[in-house]
Amino acid sequence: MRTLARGASTPVVSIPHSMAVSIASSTPSRAQRRSARRSWSR
């Protein structure tokens, strides 16, 4: 989670807590979808 937050182009401090939470919750799902797509393509 920390690595993902660091990768974000916008700093977490500047983003409101609620926004940061929503982004953090949406990030893992996106990563899982990407990994799933890669495995499927293989």
PQR file with spaces between the fields and no chain letter, atoms N, CA, C, O and H, PARSE charges and radii, in Angstrom:
ATOM       1  N    MET     1       0.862   -1.198    0.000 -0.4000 1.5000
ATOM       2  CA   MET     1       0.000    0.000    0.000 -0.0000 2.0000
ATOM       3  C    MET     1       0.901    1.252    0.000  0.5500 1.7000
ATOM       4  O    MET     1       0.635    2.219   -0.714 -0.5500 1.4000
ATOM       5  N    ARG     2       1.953    1.212    0.803 -0.4000 1.5000
ATOM       6  CA   ARG     2       2.838    2.394    0.864 -0.0000 2.0000
ATOM       7  C    ARG     2       3.491    2.624   -0.495  0.5500 1.7000
ATOM       8  O    ARG     2       3.577    3.759   -0.964 -0.5500 1.4000
ATOM       9  H    ARG     2       2.168    0.426    1.383  0.4000 1.0000
ATOM      10  N    THR     3       3.944    1.560   -1.117 -0.4000 1.5000
ATOM      11  CA   THR     3       4.595    1.713   -2.430 -0.0000 2.0000
ATOM      12  C    THR     3       3.603    2.305   -3.431  0.5500 1.7000
ATOM      13  O    THR     3       3.970    3.175   -4.221 -0.5500 1.4000
ATOM      14  H    THR     3       3.875    0.638   -0.737  0.4000 1.0000
ATOM      15  N    LEU     4       2.349    1.842   -3.407 -0.4000 1.5000
ATOM      16  CA   LEU     4       1.329    2.358   -4.341 -0.0000 2.0000
ATOM      17  C    LEU     4       1.130    3.847   -4.088  0.5500 1.7000
ATOM      18  O    LEU     4       1.053    4.638   -5.029 -0.5500 1.4000
ATOM      19  H    LEU     4       2.051    1.135   -2.766  0.4000 1.0000
ATOM      20  N    ALA     5       1.045    4.231   -2.799 -0.4000 1.5000
ATOM      21  CA   ALA     5       0.822    5.647   -2.474 -0.0000 2.0000
ATOM      22  C    ALA     5       1.990    6.471   -3.005  0.5500 1.7000
ATOM      23  O    ALA     5       1.799    7.569   -3.527 -0.5500 1.4000
ATOM      24  H    ALA     5       1.108    3.589   -2.035  0.4000 1.0000
ATOM      25  N    ARG     6       3.201    5.932   -2.867 -0.4000 1.5000
ATOM      26  CA   ARG     6       4.379    6.669   -3.350 -0.0000 2.0000
ATOM      27  C    ARG     6       4.308    6.808   -4.868  0.5500 1.7000
ATOM      28  O    ARG     6       4.656    7.852   -5.421 -0.5500 1.4000
ATOM      29  H    ARG     6       3.356    5.040   -2.443  0.4000 1.0000
ATOM      30  N    GLY     7       3.857    5.757   -5.531 -0.4000 1.5000
ATOM      31  CA   GLY     7       3.774    5.790   -6.987 -0.0000 2.0000
ATOM      32  C    GLY     7       2.775    6.829   -7.472  0.5500 1.7000
ATOM      33  O    GLY     7       2.900    7.346   -8.582 -0.5500 1.4000
ATOM      34  H    GLY     7       3.574    4.910   -5.082  0.4000 1.0000
ATOM      35  N    ALA     8       1.786    7.133   -6.645 -0.4000 1.5000
ATOM      36  CA   ALA     8       0.768    8.122   -7.068 -0.0000 2.0000
ATOM      37  C    ALA     8       1.462    9.423   -7.470  0.5500 1.7000
ATOM      38  O    ALA     8       2.394    9.875   -6.805 -0.5500 1.4000
ATOM      39  H    ALA     8       1.684    6.713   -5.743  0.4000 1.0000
ATOM      40  N    SER     9       0.994   10.012   -8.559 -0.4000 1.5000
ATOM      41  CA   SER     9       1.621   11.258   -9.031 -0.0000 2.0000
ATOM      42  C    SER     9       1.355   12.389   -8.040  0.5500 1.7000
ATOM      43  O    SER     9       2.200   13.267   -7.868 -0.5500 1.4000
ATOM      44  H    SER     9       0.236    9.644   -9.098  0.4000 1.0000
ATOM      45  N    THR    10       0.181   12.380   -7.382 -0.4000 1.5000
ATOM      46  CA   THR    10      -0.153   13.443   -6.434 -0.0000 2.0000
ATOM      47  C    THR    10       0.133   13.002   -5.003  0.5500 1.7000
ATOM      48  O    THR    10      -0.225   11.888   -4.621 -0.5500 1.4000
ATOM      49  H    THR    10      -0.506   11.666   -7.522  0.4000 1.0000
ATOM      50  N    PRO    11       0.765   13.847   -4.212 -0.5600 1.5000
ATOM      51  CA   PRO    11       1.067   13.498   -2.820  0.2800 2.0000
ATOM      52  C    PRO    11      -0.198   13.242   -2.009  0.5500 1.7000
ATOM      53  O    PRO    11      -1.214   13.912   -2.190 -0.5500 1.4000
ATOM      54  N    VAL    12      -0.117   12.261   -1.111 -0.4000 1.5000
ATOM      55  CA   VAL    12      -1.295   11.921   -0.306 -0.0000 2.0000
ATOM      56  C    VAL    12      -1.642   13.069    0.640  0.5500 1.7000
ATOM      57  O    VAL    12      -2.809   13.269    0.977 -0.5500 1.4000
ATOM      58  H    VAL    12       0.709   11.717   -0.964  0.4000 1.0000
ATOM      59  N    VAL    13      -0.632   13.819    1.064 -0.4000 1.5000
ATOM      60  CA   VAL    13      -0.872   14.897    2.038 -0.0000 2.0000
ATOM      61  C    VAL    13      -1.799   15.954    1.439  0.5500 1.7000
ATOM      62  O    VAL    13      -2.669   16.485    2.129 -0.5500 1.4000
ATOM      63  H    VAL    13       0.316   13.656    0.789  0.4000 1.0000
ATOM      64  N    SER    14      -1.610   16.256    0.160 -0.4000 1.5000
ATOM      65  CA   SER    14      -2.422   17.310   -0.464 -0.0000 2.0000
ATOM      66  C    SER    14      -3.861   16.839   -0.670  0.5500 1.7000
ATOM      67  O    SER    14      -4.782   17.655   -0.695 -0.5500 1.4000
ATOM      68  H    SER    14      -0.903   15.825   -0.401  0.4000 1.0000
ATOM      69  N    ILE    15      -4.058   15.529   -0.817 -0.4000 1.5000
ATOM      70  CA   ILE    15      -5.407   14.997   -1.052 -0.0000 2.0000
ATOM      71  C    ILE    15      -6.144   14.820    0.280  0.5500 1.7000
ATOM      72  O    ILE    15      -5.539   14.357    1.248 -0.5500 1.4000
ATOM      73  H    ILE    15      -3.309   14.866   -0.797  0.4000 1.0000
ATOM      74  N    PRO    16      -7.417   15.169    0.357 -0.5600 1.5000
ATOM      75  CA   PRO    16      -8.205   14.980    1.581  0.2800 2.0000
ATOM      76  C    PRO    16      -8.182   13.514    2.025  0.5500 1.7000
ATOM      77  O    PRO    16      -7.936   12.618    1.218 -0.5500 1.4000
ATOM      78  N    HIS    17      -8.436   13.283    3.302 -0.4000 1.5000
ATOM      79  CA   HIS    17      -8.396   11.912    3.830 -0.0000 2.0000
ATOM      80  C    HIS    17      -9.414   11.030    3.099  0.5500 1.7000
ATOM      81  O    HIS    17      -9.093    9.917    2.685 -0.5500 1.4000
ATOM      82  H    HIS    17      -8.636   14.012    3.957  0.4000 1.0000
ATOM      83  N    SER    18     -10.628   11.528    2.947 -0.4000 1.5000
ATOM      84  CA   SER    18     -11.678   10.724    2.298 -0.0000 2.0000
ATOM      85  C    SER    18     -11.247   10.354    0.876  0.5500 1.7000
ATOM      86  O    SER    18     -11.418    9.213    0.447 -0.5500 1.4000
ATOM      87  H    SER    18     -10.889   12.433    3.284  0.4000 1.0000
ATOM      88  N    MET    19     -10.692   11.316    0.156 -0.4000 1.5000
ATOM      89  CA   MET    19     -10.244   11.039   -1.222 -0.0000 2.0000
ATOM      90  C    MET    19      -9.125   10.007   -1.202  0.5500 1.7000
ATOM      91  O    MET    19      -9.129    9.064   -1.992 -0.5500 1.4000
ATOM      92  H    MET    19     -10.553   12.243    0.504  0.4000 1.0000
ATOM      93  N    ALA    20      -8.161   10.188   -0.291 -0.4000 1.5000
ATOM      94  CA   ALA    20      -7.036    9.252   -0.194 -0.0000 2.0000
ATOM      95  C    ALA    20      -7.561    7.848    0.069  0.5500 1.7000
ATOM      96  O    ALA    20      -7.082    6.882   -0.526 -0.5500 1.4000
ATOM      97  H    ALA    20      -8.158   10.954    0.351  0.4000 1.0000
ATOM      98  N    VAL    21      -8.547    7.730    0.959 -0.4000 1.5000
ATOM      99  CA   VAL    21      -9.107    6.409    1.288 -0.0000 2.0000
ATOM     100  C    VAL    21      -9.750    5.791    0.047  0.5500 1.7000
ATOM     101  O    VAL    21      -9.532    4.617   -0.250 -0.5500 1.4000
ATOM     102  H    VAL    21      -8.936    8.515    1.442  0.4000 1.0000
ATOM     103  N    SER    22     -10.536    6.579   -0.671 -0.4000 1.5000
ATOM     104  CA   SER    22     -11.218    6.057   -1.869 -0.0000 2.0000
ATOM     105  C    SER    22     -10.187    5.624   -2.904  0.5500 1.7000
ATOM     106  O    SER    22     -10.342    4.576   -3.532 -0.5500 1.4000
ATOM     107  H    SER    22     -10.713    7.533   -0.430  0.4000 1.0000
ATOM     108  N    ILE    23      -9.139    6.420   -3.087 -0.4000 1.5000
ATOM     109  CA   ILE    23      -8.102    6.071   -4.073 -0.0000 2.0000
ATOM     110  C    ILE    23      -7.382    4.801   -3.627  0.5500 1.7000
ATOM     111  O    ILE    23      -7.150    3.896   -4.427 -0.5500 1.4000
ATOM     112  H    ILE    23      -9.013    7.271   -2.577  0.4000 1.0000
ATOM     113  N    ALA    24      -7.033    4.744   -2.346 -0.4000 1.5000
ATOM     114  CA   ALA    24      -6.310    3.570   -1.836 -0.0000 2.0000
ATOM     115  C    ALA    24      -7.158    2.310   -2.023  0.5500 1.7000
ATOM     116  O    ALA    24      -6.636    1.259   -2.394 -0.5500 1.4000
ATOM     117  H    ALA    24      -7.222    5.480   -1.695  0.4000 1.0000
ATOM     118  N    SER    25      -8.454    2.415   -1.769 -0.4000 1.5000
ATOM     119  CA   SER    25      -9.330    1.241   -1.888 -0.0000 2.0000
ATOM     120  C    SER    25      -9.477    0.851   -3.358  0.5500 1.7000
ATOM     121  O    SER    25      -9.646   -0.328   -3.672 -0.5500 1.4000
ATOM     122  H    SER    25      -8.879    3.269   -1.467  0.4000 1.0000
ATOM     123  N    SER    26      -9.415    1.827   -4.257 -0.4000 1.5000
ATOM     124  CA   SER    26      -9.597    1.531   -5.687 -0.0000 2.0000
ATOM     125  C    SER    26      -8.282    1.059   -6.313  0.5500 1.7000
ATOM     126  O    SER    26      -8.299    0.387   -7.345 -0.5500 1.4000
ATOM     127  H    SER    26      -9.277    2.784   -4.002  0.4000 1.0000
ATOM     128  N    THR    27      -7.147    1.400   -5.705 -0.4000 1.5000
ATOM     129  CA   THR    27      -5.855    1.019   -6.290 -0.0000 2.0000
ATOM     130  C    THR    27      -5.662   -0.502   -6.305  0.5500 1.7000
ATOM     131  O    THR    27      -5.356   -1.061   -7.358 -0.5500 1.4000
ATOM     132  H    THR    27      -7.133    1.946   -4.868  0.4000 1.0000
ATOM     133  N    PRO    28      -5.836   -1.194   -5.153 -0.5600 1.5000
ATOM     134  CA   PRO    28      -5.617   -2.645   -5.134  0.2800 2.0000
ATOM     135  C    PRO    28      -6.490   -3.366   -6.165  0.5500 1.7000
ATOM     136  O    PRO    28      -6.027   -4.286   -6.840 -0.5500 1.4000
ATOM     137  N    SER    29      -7.734   -2.952   -6.282 -0.4000 1.5000
ATOM     138  CA   SER    29      -8.637   -3.620   -7.230 -0.0000 2.0000
ATOM     139  C    SER    29      -8.067   -3.475   -8.643  0.5500 1.7000
ATOM     140  O    SER    29      -8.093   -4.423   -9.428 -0.5500 1.4000
ATOM     141  H    SER    29      -8.109   -2.205   -5.733  0.4000 1.0000
ATOM     142  N    ARG    30      -7.560   -2.302   -8.958 -0.4000 1.5000
ATOM     143  CA   ARG    30      -6.996   -2.070  -10.298 -0.0000 2.0000
ATOM     144  C    ARG    30      -5.778   -2.965  -10.502  0.5500 1.7000
ATOM     145  O    ARG    30      -5.628   -3.589  -11.553 -0.5500 1.4000
ATOM     146  H    ARG    30      -7.539   -1.532   -8.320  0.4000 1.0000
ATOM     147  N    ALA    31      -4.918   -3.025   -9.502 -0.4000 1.5000
ATOM     148  CA   ALA    31      -3.713   -3.855   -9.606 -0.0000 2.0000
ATOM     149  C    ALA    31      -4.109   -5.314   -9.820  0.5500 1.7000
ATOM     150  O    ALA    31      -3.517   -6.015  -10.641 -0.5500 1.4000
ATOM     151  H    ALA    31      -5.040   -2.519   -8.648  0.4000 1.0000
ATOM     152  N    GLN    32      -5.119   -5.762   -9.069 -0.4000 1.5000
ATOM     153  CA   GLN    32      -5.567   -7.159   -9.215 -0.0000 2.0000
ATOM     154  C    GLN    32      -6.094   -7.388  -10.624  0.5500 1.7000
ATOM     155  O    GLN    32      -5.817   -8.424  -11.229 -0.5500 1.4000
ATOM     156  H    GLN    32      -5.600   -5.193   -8.402  0.4000 1.0000
ATOM     157  N    ARG    33      -6.846   -6.440  -11.148 -0.4000 1.5000
ATOM     158  CA   ARG    33      -7.401   -6.592  -12.505 -0.0000 2.0000
ATOM     159  C    ARG    33      -6.264   -6.700  -13.513  0.5500 1.7000
ATOM     160  O    ARG    33      -6.307   -7.520  -14.430 -0.5500 1.4000
ATOM     161  H    ARG    33      -7.071   -5.598  -10.657  0.4000 1.0000
ATOM     162  N    ARG    34      -5.253   -5.867  -13.335 -0.4000 1.5000
ATOM     163  CA   ARG    34      -4.106   -5.897  -14.266 -0.0000 2.0000
ATOM     164  C    ARG    34      -3.423   -7.258  -14.198  0.5500 1.7000
ATOM     165  O    ARG    34      -3.134   -7.870  -15.227 -0.5500 1.4000
ATOM     166  H    ARG    34      -5.217   -5.200  -12.590  0.4000 1.0000
ATOM     167  N    SER    35      -3.168   -7.725  -12.983 -0.4000 1.5000
ATOM     168  CA   SER    35      -2.496   -9.028  -12.826 -0.0000 2.0000
ATOM     169  C    SER    35      -3.363  -10.128  -13.440  0.5500 1.7000
ATOM     170  O    SER    35      -2.856  -11.031  -14.105 -0.5500 1.4000
ATOM     171  H    SER    35      -3.403   -7.228  -12.148  0.4000 1.0000
ATOM     172  N    ALA    36      -4.680  -10.043  -13.207 -0.4000 1.5000
ATOM     173  CA   ALA    36      -5.594  -11.056  -13.752 -0.0000 2.0000
ATOM     174  C    ALA    36      -5.515  -11.025  -15.280  0.5500 1.7000
ATOM     175  O    ALA    36      -5.456  -12.073  -15.922 -0.5500 1.4000
ATOM     176  H    ALA    36      -5.092   -9.310  -12.667  0.4000 1.0000
ATOM     177  N    ARG    37      -5.516   -9.850  -15.847 -0.4000 1.5000
ATOM     178  CA   ARG    37      -5.460   -9.732  -17.315 -0.0000 2.0000
ATOM     179  C    ARG    37      -4.169  -10.357  -17.828  0.5500 1.7000
ATOM     180  O    ARG    37      -4.174  -11.066  -18.835 -0.5500 1.4000
ATOM     181  H    ARG    37      -5.564   -8.998  -15.325  0.4000 1.0000
ATOM     182  N    ARG    38      -3.066  -10.094  -17.137 -0.4000 1.5000
ATOM     183  CA   ARG    38      -1.771  -10.655  -17.571 -0.0000 2.0000
ATOM     184  C    ARG    38      -1.823  -12.177  -17.526  0.5500 1.7000
ATOM     185  O    ARG    38      -1.409  -12.852  -18.469 -0.5500 1.4000
ATOM     186  H    ARG    38      -3.061   -9.518  -16.319  0.4000 1.0000
ATOM     187  N    SER    39      -2.333  -12.707  -16.424 -0.4000 1.5000
ATOM     188  CA   SER    39      -2.401  -14.171  -16.289 -0.0000 2.0000
ATOM     189  C    SER    39      -3.323  -14.742  -17.362  0.5500 1.7000
ATOM     190  O    SER    39      -3.026  -15.787  -17.941 -0.5500 1.4000
ATOM     191  H    SER    39      -2.669  -12.159  -15.658  0.4000 1.0000
ATOM     192  N    TRP    40      -4.441  -14.064  -17.632 -0.4000 1.5000
ATOM     193  CA   TRP    40      -5.382  -14.549  -18.642 -0.0000 2.0000
ATOM     194  C    TRP    40      -4.722  -14.572  -20.014  0.5500 1.7000
ATOM     195  O    TRP    40      -4.850  -15.541  -20.762 -0.5500 1.4000
ATOM     196  H    TRP    40      -4.682  -13.216  -17.161  0.4000 1.0000
ATOM     197  N    SER    41      -4.006  -13.478  -20.337 -0.4000 1.5000
ATOM     198  CA   SER    41      -3.373  -13.398  -21.659 -0.0000 2.0000
ATOM     199  C    SER    41      -2.364  -14.538  -21.802  0.5500 1.7000
ATOM     200  O    SER    41      -2.216  -15.107  -22.883 -0.5500 1.4000
ATOM     201  H    SER    41      -3.902  -12.691  -19.730  0.4000 1.0000
ATOM     202  N    ARG    42      -1.675  -14.868  -20.714 -0.4000 1.5000
ATOM     203  CA   ARG    42      -0.684  -15.939  -20.767 -0.0000 2.0000
ATOM     204  C    ARG    42      -1.408  -17.265  -20.935  0.5500 1.7000
ATOM     205  O    ARG    42      -0.768  -18.314  -21.004 -0.5500 1.4000
ATOM     206  H    ARG    42      -1.795  -14.406  -19.836  0.4000 1.0000
